[in-house]
Amino acid sequence: MPSFASAHPGNTDANGGHHCWTNCGYWGYDYGEYHYHYDESVYVDNEKEVRKQDYNAAVSEGEYLLKLLNDFNMAINSGDIKKIDGLYDQFTDQLSYVEHLIGYVYGSDNRSKLSQKYVKPSKIAKERTIYEVSQLRLLSQINSYINEDYDVSEEFSKLDRLVKKAAQIKKSGGYNALPNSVNNDLRYQEALTYGNYLNKKAYYFSQLIGQGDIYQINEEYDYFVKQIQITEAKIGKVSGKENRDKLGNRFIKSAKILKERTIYEVSQFRLLQNIENLYYSGEETEARNNLSKLDRLKERAVAIKAAGGYKNLPATVTSDLKDKEDLVRYLLG
């Protein structure tokens, strides 16, 4: 901004300016900088024009923000999360821009009025939807990671936090809940994502079964079963029995078959491991008592496969279990 005619000491030359040699930093000049002085009335008029331009710019962009807000609220009322997501970035970018412009407007009363008219209602709409939009985008990201065989455990944890935060923010802020269809669609997409991840884990687990290595099957078993349980829980939150049944048939049924094919062999392996540990720990009596459990597990394994029509595991699994059992019986005499 130009200075008043009497802004700082020193005579002007024939051109109406001079060099600054005293307290230059205080006046906003570099030492020795040449500058002009202007008539005070010109400065005042210029400042009024700048203020007017700042105010008009904030109003103009604020009106455009209200138009975007109207479109955004219509998308919210439609209950279509994909429509909301499609408008979200443009709407929130404009909101940030208007806030920025209002910051340049002269006078706290003017800024307060403009914020009340343009910023406040827009921020309410943003807060009502920010965590749902974030969930939708994170679900898309997780699916892409799953397809590329990346670890997504951290992303799933983040998703759970977003779901909880969405409910908390509405309660603490007093915001109106979104239409039920928004949450229903998100829970369906979440179940699909977990189902896709379970499919990946089921494929890997079936590969281990095919290799016939009971040690690797045992190592992967708990994590695989946990994913079945988690996916079932996510499907349980999906709206509509028909939807839940379809998702269950698509993801859970085949995974549970793999679980049932291996559960008794894994149980035998772990029991034999426990008996061996008891023996080496000097608890031979307890180790002998556990042998009766082993016989029941073997009988149950045969019965469950016959009843369920499950395909037998590779012969190497049976032979490895037999070798481990022979060792245990030898140790116990």
C-alpha positions in Angstrom: 0.0 0.0 0.0 1.3 3.6 -0.7 2.0 5.8 2.3 0.5 9.0 3.5 2.2 12.2 2.4 3.5 12.7 6.0 4.1 9.0 6.7 7.8 9.4 7.6 10.3 12.3 7.8 12.4 13.6 4.9 11.9 16.0 2.1 10.9 14.8 -1.4 12.7 15.7 -4.6 11.4 17.2 -7.8 9.9 13.9 -8.7 7.9 13.6 -5.5 10.0 10.9 -3.9 13.2 10.3 -2.1 15.5 7.6 -0.7 14.9 6.2 2.8 17.9 6.5 5.1 16.3 6.5 8.6 14.3 3.7 10.3 13.6 2.2 6.9 12.5 -1.2 8.2 9.9 0.5 10.4 8.3 2.2 7.4 8.4 -1.0 5.3 11.4 0.0 3.0 14.9 -1.3 2.5 17.8 1.0 3.5 18.4 3.5 0.7 15.3 2.4 -1.2 13.8 5.1 -3.5 10.0 5.6 -3.2 7.3 8.1 -3.9 4.9 9.8 -1.6 1.3 10.2 -2.6 -1.5 12.5 -1.7 -3.4 11.3 1.3 -6.8 11.6 -0.4 -5.6 9.4 -3.3 -4.5 6.8 -0.7 -7.8 6.9 1.1 -9.8 6.5 -2.1 -7.6 3.6 -3.2 -8.0 1.9 0.1 -11.8 2.2 -0.1 -11.7 0.7 -3.6 -9.6 -2.2 -2.4 -12.0 -2.9 0.5 -14.9 -2.8 -1.9 -13.3 -5.3 -4.3 -12.4 -7.6 -1.4 -16.0 -7.6 -0.1 -17.5 -8.0 -3.6 -15.2 -10.9 -4.4 -16.2 -12.7 -1.1 -19.9 -12.1 -1.9 -19.6 -13.3 -5.5 -17.8 -16.5 -4.6 -20.0 -17.0 -1.6 -23.1 -16.9 -3.8 -21.5 -19.6 -6.0 -20.8 -21.6 -2.9 -24.5 -21.4 -2.0 -25.3 -22.8 -5.4 -23.0 -25.7 -4.9 -24.4 -26.2 -1.4 -27.9 -26.5 -2.9 -26.7 -29.2 -5.3 -24.8 -30.9 -2.5 -27.8 -31.0 -0.2 -29.9 -32.4 -3.0 -27.4 -35.2 -3.4 -27.5 -35.8 0.4 -31.3 -35.9 0.3 -31.2 -38.5 -2.5 -29.3 -40.8 -0.2 -26.8 -41.7 -2.9 -23.3 -41.8 -1.5 -21.7 -41.9 -4.9 -23.5 -38.6 -5.9 -22.4 -37.0 -2.6 -18.8 -38.2 -3.3 -18.9 -36.8 -6.8 -19.8 -33.3 -5.7 -17.7 -33.3 -2.5 -14.3 -32.1 -3.7 -15.6 -29.1 -5.7 -18.0 -28.1 -2.9 -15.3 -28.2 -0.1 -12.7 -26.6 -2.3 -15.1 -23.7 -2.9 -15.8 -23.5 0.8 -12.1 -23.2 1.6 -11.7 -20.5 -1.1 -14.6 -18.4 0.3 -13.2 -18.7 3.8 -9.9 -17.4 2.4 -11.6 -14.5 0.7 -13.6 -13.5 3.7 -10.4 -13.3 5.7 -9.4 -10.3 3.5 -12.6 -8.4 4.0 -12.3 -5.3 6.1 -14.1 -5.2 9.5 -14.9 -8.0 11.9 -18.7 -7.4 11.6 -18.5 -7.8 7.8 -16.5 -11.0 8.1 -18.9 -12.4 10.7 -21.9 -11.7 8.6 -20.4 -13.2 5.5 -19.3 -16.3 7.4 -22.7 -16.7 8.9 -24.3 -16.5 5.4 -21.9 -18.6 3.4 -19.5 -20.6 5.5 -21.6 -21.9 8.4 -24.3 -23.7 6.4 -21.7 -25.1 4.1 -19.6 -26.4 7.0 -22.6 -28.2 8.4 -23.1 -30.0 5.1 -19.4 -30.9 5.0 -19.4 -32.2 8.5 -22.5 -34.3 7.9 -20.8 -36.2 5.1 -17.0 -36.1 5.5 -16.7 -39.4 7.3 -19.0 -41.2 4.9 -17.2 -39.9 1.9 -13.9 -40.9 3.6 -15.3 -44.5 4.1 -16.3 -44.8 0.5 -12.9 -43.7 -0.8 -11.0 -45.8 1.7 -13.0 -48.9 0.6 -12.1 -48.2 -3.0 -8.4 -48.0 -2.0 -8.6 -51.2 0.1 -10.0 -53.1 -2.9 -7.2 -51.9 -5.1 -4.7 -53.0 -2.5 -6.4 -56.4 -2.2 -6.1 -56.9 -5.9 -2.4 -56.1 -5.8 -1.9 -58.5 -2.8 -0.9 -55.8 -0.4 -1.4 -56.1 3.4 -4.6 -54.1 4.3 -4.8 -54.7 8.0 -3.9 -51.0 8.8 -6.5 -49.8 6.3 -9.2 -52.0 7.8 -8.4 -50.5 11.2 -8.7 -47.0 9.8 -12.0 -47.9 8.3 -13.4 -49.1 11.6 -12.3 -45.8 13.2 -14.0 -43.8 10.4 -17.3 -45.7 11.0 -17.2 -44.9 14.7 -16.2 -41.3 14.1 -19.1 -40.8 11.7 -21.6 -41.6 14.5 -19.7 -39.6 17.1 -19.5 -36.5 15.0 -23.2 -36.4 14.3 -24.0 -36.9 18.0 -21.5 -34.3 19.3 -22.3 -31.7 16.6 -26.1 -32.2 16.6 -26.1 -32.8 12.9 -29.0 -34.5 11.2 -28.3 -38.1 10.3 -27.9 -38.9 6.6 -30.6 -41.0 4.9 -30.5 -44.7 5.8 -29.6 -45.6 2.3 -26.2 -44.0 2.7 -25.2 -46.2 5.6 -26.8 -49.2 4.0 -24.8 -48.8 0.9 -21.5 -48.3 2.8 -22.1 -51.4 4.9 -22.8 -53.4 1.7 -19.6 -52.1 0.1 -17.7 -52.9 3.3 -19.0 -56.5 3.3 -18.0 -56.8 -0.3 -14.5 -55.6 0.5 -14.1 -58.0 3.4 -15.5 -60.7 1.2 -12.9 -60.0 -1.5 -10.2 -60.1 1.1 -11.5 -63.4 2.5 -11.5 -64.8 -1.1 -7.8 -64.0 -1.4 -7.1 -65.6 1.9 -9.2 -68.7 1.0 -7.2 -69.1 -2.3 -3.9 -68.9 -0.4 -5.2 -71.4 2.2 -6.4 -73.8 -0.4 -2.9 -73.7 -2.0 -1.4 -74.7 1.4 -3.9 -77.6 1.6 -2.9 -78.7 -1.9 0.8 -78.7 -0.8 -0.1 -81.1 2.0 2.1 -79.4 4.6 0.3 -79.7 8.0 2.8 -77.3 9.6 2.0 -74.5 7.2 -1.7 -75.3 7.3 -1.6 -75.0 11.1 0.3 -71.8 11.0 -2.2 -70.1 8.7 -5.4 -71.6 10.2 -6.2 -69.2 13.0 -5.8 -66.1 10.8 -8.0 -67.6 8.1 -10.7 -68.6 10.5 -10.6 -65.1 12.1 -11.2 -63.6 8.6 -14.2 -65.8 8.2 -15.7 -64.6 11.5 -15.0 -61.0 10.7 -16.5 -61.2 7.3 -19.6 -62.9 8.7 -20.0 -60.1 11.2 -19.7 -57.4 8.4 -22.3 -59.3 6.3 -24.5 -59.4 9.4 -24.6 -55.5 9.3 -25.9 -55.5 5.7 -29.5 -54.4 5.2 -31.9 -57.1 3.9 -31.9 -60.8 4.4 -31.7 -61.5 0.7 -28.5 -59.4 0.4 -27.0 -61.1 3.5 -27.8 -64.6 2.1 -26.2 -63.7 -1.3 -23.1 -62.4 0.3 -22.9 -65.4 2.6 -23.2 -67.9 -0.3 -20.6 -65.9 -2.3 -17.9 -65.6 0.3 -18.6 -67.6 3.5 -19.8 -70.9 2.2 -16.6 -71.9 0.3 -14.3 -70.6 3.0 -16.1 -72.7 5.7 -15.6 -75.8 3.6 -11.9 -75.2 3.7 -12.1 -74.7 7.4 -14.1 -77.9 7.9 -11.7 -79.9 5.7 -8.8 -79.0 8.0 -10.2 -78.3 11.5 -9.7 -81.8 12.9 -6.3 -82.4 11.4 -5.2 -79.0 12.8 -6.7 -80.0 16.2 -4.8 -83.3 16.1 -1.6 -81.6 15.2 -1.9 -79.1 18.1 -2.9 -81.8 20.6 0.1 -83.9 19.6 2.3 -80.8 20.0 0.8 -80.2 23.4 1.3 -83.8 24.5 4.9 -83.6 23.4 5.5 -80.4 25.3 3.9 -81.8 28.4 6.2 -84.8 28.2 9.3 -82.7 27.9 8.1 -80.5 30.8 8.0 -83.6 33.0 4.1 -83.8 33.1 4.0 -87.3 31.7 0.7 -88.2 33.5 -1.1 -85.3 31.9 0.4 -86.1 28.6 -1.0 -89.7 28.8 -4.4 -88.4 29.7 -4.5 -86.3 26.5 -3.9 -89.4 24.3 -7.6 -90.4 24.7 -8.6 -87.0 23.2 -6.5 -87.8 20.2 -8.4 -90.9 19.5 -11.7 -89.1 19.6 -10.4 -86.4 17.3 -9.3 -89.0 14.7 -12.7 -90.6 14.8 -14.4 -87.2 14.5 -12.3 -86.3 11.5 -13.4 -89.4 9.6 -17.1 -88.8 10.6 -17.2 -85.1 9.7 -15.7 -85.7 6.2 -18.1 -88.5 5.5 -21.2 -86.5 6.7 -20.2 -83.3 4.9 -18.8 -84.9 1.8 -15.6 -83.1 2.2 -12.6 -84.0 0.1 -9.8 -85.7 2.0 -6.6 -83.8 2.6 -3.4 -84.9 0.7 -1.8 -88.1 2.0 1.2 -86.2 3.3 -1.0 -84.6 5.9 -2.1 -88.0 7.2 1.4 -89.4 7.1 2.9 -86.4 8.9 0.3 -86.7 11.6 1.0 -90.4 11.9 4.7 -89.8 12.2 4.1 -87.2 15.0 1.7 -89.6 16.8 4.2 -92.5 16.6 6.8 -90.2 18.1 4.5 -89.2 21.0 3.5 -92.8 21.7 7.1 -93.9 21.6 8.0 -91.2 24.1 5.2 -92.2 26.5 6.2 -95.9 26.1 
